[in-house]
């Protein structure tokens, strides 16, 4: 038997109020007595009423201007997956008129980030989705958005001293702690472990890398292995400078058994070591990018920790649409994505899973 669809007029009749009262409650427009609200919400719970997002959007006949500000990325990279999730959501909610503008920046250049942030307000958005990298710069733009009463949310990171309506990210501290546990186990507690971090113009570390390193080091302290941790850097902007520096580092530290790379560029280190026949070092990096997939397949990267970037992007648009349509506060401030551990053996299952 097909269940009959519950309409607003049906809810109004069951609650003993007008259809207009039900509409105001559903859309949080106020001017409703506590008794009427209680009666309507009781009926809504009883019939398990669901909002029709598309119908509501069509009826309001309004275009929502959203600016998306994230690091720029080539196809197959981490941030391109977040953007793919955003585009998927815009297509999924195509009945809602969304004007989406972009402000991209180089995540390894603090001055590029400042320029992109400065362009946001010029676009006169009604809402902003931010993929933050640099802490202080993000705090500054968020302060301006707060002053202009423009709602914003984060993907990938949580930035302290800001007021997003919600965030979609993983627990980066937990990711770093898990990385430490996994790498320590793979190395059998022998030799030394190296941390490689990416150099950035402006010499400020990314918020995600800082939290991951903190979690990583806390595990190593707990395991009484922190005295065997060594650190180095590599360049994403000028990769031709990496080979000599990395090989010298490995040569000067012959006891290194594992390398932790705190971002998605693990393939840079893995390719150099593989090209020089250095195959005994366990490497763990982040994110299922096309280059990291290649390195998992050829064995030069041992494992990847991944954080569902497509789902982050999709849910970001969905949450912002709901906020703009209904002007409702988001009940959960931080939505934490699962932390997936991907190795060669389970890689095919993740490559096949393209759904949001």
Residue pairs with C-beta under 8 A, 6 or more apart in sequence:
6 47
6 49
8 19
8 22
8 23
8 26
9 19
11 22
11 40
11 43
11 44
11 47
11 49
12 18
12 19
12 21
12 22
12 40
14 43
14 46
14 47
15 22
15 36
15 39
15 40
15 42
15 43
16 39
17 36
17 39
17 40
21 32
21 36
21 40
22 40
23 29
24 30
24 31
24 32
25 32
25 36
25 37
25 40
25 41
26 51
26 326
27 56
27 325
27 326
27 327
28 326
28 327
28 328
43 49
51 326
53 93
53 96
53 321
53 322
53 325
54 93
54 95
54 96
56 325
56 326
57 93
57 95
57 96
57 97
57 321
57 325
58 95
58 96
60 325
61 97
62 97
63 97
63 98
63 99
64 96
64 97
64 98
64 99
64 126
64 127
64 321
64 324
65 99
65 101
65 123
65 124
65 125
65 126
65 127
66 98
66 99
66 100
66 101
66 125
66 126
66 127
66 128
66 129
66 317
66 320
67 100
67 101
67 102
67 103
67 120
67 123
67 125
67 127
67 128
67 129
68 83
68 86
68 100
68 101
68 102
68 103
68 128
68 129
68 131
69 102
69 103
69 104
69 105
69 116
69 117
69 120
69 128
69 129
69 130
69 131
70 79
70 82
70 83
70 102
70 104
70 105
70 129
70 130
70 131
70 155
71 79
71 104
71 105
71 106
71 107
71 131
71 133
72 79
72 104
72 105
72 106
72 107
73 79
73 80
73 83
74 80
75 290
76 289
76 290
76 291
77 264
77 289
77 290
78 264
78 286
78 287
78 289
78 309
79 107
79 131
79 309
81 288
81 309
81 310
81 313
82 131
82 155
82 156
82 309
82 310
82 312
82 313
83 313
84 310
84 313
85 309
85 310
85 311
85 312
85 313
85 314
85 315
85 316
85 317
85 356
86 100
86 129
86 313
86 314
86 316
86 317
87 313
88 310
88 313
88 314
88 356
89 313
89 314
89 315
89 316
89 317
89 318
89 321
89 356
90 98
90 100
90 317
92 314
93 317
93 318
93 321
96 321
96 325
98 317
98 321
101 123
101 125
103 116
103 117
103 119
103 120
103 123
104 116
105 112
105 113
105 115
105 116
105 117
105 133
106 112
106 113
106 237
107 113
107 133
107 200
107 206
108 198
108 199
108 200
108 201
108 236
108 237
109 200
109 201
109 202
109 237
110 134
110 137
110 200
110 201
110 202
110 204
111 201
111 202
112 201
113 133
113 134
113 137
114 137
117 137
117 138
117 140
117 141
120 128
120 141
120 145
121 144
121 145
121 148
125 150
126 150
126 151
126 324
127 150
127 151
127 152
127 320
127 323
127 324
128 145
128 150
128 151
128 152
128 153
129 152
129 153
129 154
129 155
129 316
129 317
129 320
130 138
130 141
130 142
130 152
130 153
130 154
130 155
130 164
131 154
131 155
131 156
131 157
132 138
132 154
132 156
132 157
132 159
132 207
133 157
133 206
133 207
133 208
134 202
134 204
134 206
134 207
135 159
135 160
135 204
135 207
136 204
138 159
138 162
138 207
139 159
139 160
139 161
139 162
142 152
142 159
142 162
142 163
142 164
145 151
145 152
146 163
151 165
151 320
151 323
151 324
152 164
152 165
153 164
153 165
153 166
153 167
153 168
153 316
153 319
153 320
154 162
154 164
154 167
154 168
154 169
155 167
155 168
155 169
155 309
155 312
155 313
155 316
156 168
156 169
156 208
156 307
156 309
156 312
157 167
157 169
157 172
157 207
157 208
158 167
158 169
158 207
158 334
159 207
164 333
165 319
165 320
165 323
165 329
165 330
166 319
166 330
166 332
166 333
166 334
166 335
167 333
167 334
167 335
168 311
168 312
168 315
168 316
168 319
168 335
168 337
169 307
169 312
169 334
169 335
169 336
169 337
170 307
170 308
170 336
170 337
170 338
170 339
171 336
171 339
172 207
172 208
172 211
172 212
172 215
173 211
173 212
173 214
173 215
173 218
174 215
174 339
175 211
175 212
175 215
175 286
175 305
175 307
175 339
176 211
176 212
176 213
176 214
176 215
176 216
176 217
176 218
176 219
176 262
177 215
177 216
177 218
177 219
178 215
178 305
178 339
178 341
179 212
179 215
179 216
179 260
179 284
179 305
180 215
180 216
180 217
180 218
180 219
180 220
180 223
180 260
181 219
181 223
182 284
182 303
182 341
183 193
183 258
183 260
183 282
183 284
184 193
184 219
184 220
184 223
184 225
184 258
186 258
186 282
186 284
186 302
186 303
187 193
187 257
187 258
187 282
188 257
189 223
189 225
190 257
191 228
191 255
191 256
191 257
191 258
192 228
192 229
192 230
192 253
192 255
192 256
192 257
193 220
193 225
193 228
193 229
193 230
193 256
193 257
193 258
193 259
193 260
194 229
194 230
194 231
194 232
194 249
194 253
194 256
194 258
194 259
194 260
195 213
195 216
195 229
195 230
195 231
195 232
195 259
195 260
195 261
195 262
196 231
196 232
196 233
196 234
196 259
196 260
196 261
196 262
196 269
197 205
197 209
197 213
197 231
197 232
197 233
197 234
197 262
197 263
198 206
198 209
198 233
198 234
198 235
198 236
198 262
198 263
198 265
199 233
199 234
199 235
199 236
199 237
200 206
201 237
206 263
208 262
208 263
209 262
209 263
212 262
212 286
213 262
216 260
216 262
217 226
217 229
220 226
220 229
230 253
230 256
232 245
232 246
232 249
234 242
234 245
234 246
234 265
234 268
234 269
235 241
235 242
236 265
236 268
239 268
242 268
242 269
242 272
243 272
246 269
246 272
246 273
247 272
247 276
250 256
250 273
250 278
250 281
256 281
257 280
257 281
257 282
258 281
258 282
258 283
258 284
259 269
259 281
259 282
259 283
259 284
260 284
261 269
261 283
261 284
261 285
261 286
262 286
263 285
263 286
263 287
264 285
264 286
264 287
264 289
264 292
265 285
266 283
266 284
266 285
266 286
266 292
266 295
266 301
266 304
267 285
267 289
267 291
267 292
267 294
267 295
267 300
267 301
269 283
269 285
270 283
270 285
270 295
270 300
270 301
271 295
271 300
273 279
273 281
273 283
273 300
274 295
274 298
274 300
279 299
279 300
282 302
283 295
283 300
283 301
283 302
284 301
284 302
284 303
284 304
284 305
285 292
285 301
285 304
285 305
286 304
286 305
286 306
286 307
287 304
287 305
287 306
287 307
287 309
288 304
288 306
288 342
288 350
292 301
292 304
293 347
293 351
295 301
296 303
296 304
296 342
296 343
296 344
296 347
297 344
297 347
299 344
302 343
303 341
303 342
303 343
304 341
304 342
304 343
305 339
305 340
305 341
305 342
306 339
306 340
306 341
306 342
306 350
307 337
307 338
307 339
307 340
308 337
308 338
308 340
310 356
311 337
311 356
312 337
314 356
315 335
319 330
322 328
323 330
340 350
342 350
